[in-house]
Amino acid sequence: MFTPKIPPPDTAPTPATSLVQPLTGLVHPPACTCHHTPNVAPAQTPTPATPVARPAIQLTPGSLVVAAAGGTAMVLIIGTVLVSMLLATAITAASVALCAVVLRSLLNSQKGN
């Protein structure tokens, strides 16, 4: 059950073959050597773009209530999580402090004897 399963020889890859096929057909243009004169187009004055007509967002009373309820729920959930993390930290700190006091008391009582 715990012995490794070795694939049969006909399906195992050989060291000469690779599982990753090389990329073919990619041709990168050579880097510019700047031995040519570039064709400079005449400067064009930019034309002002016409504003795109966007639909206005209309908030209905129902959508405002849903947005307010969703925001309230998120604040309550996030607040609960943060308060519980703070409480866990406070409980841990108090228990560590109590352990330190007990250990100090035990060590002091051994020195006195």
Residue pairs with C-beta under 8 A, 6 or more apart in sequence:
6 12
13 19
59 67
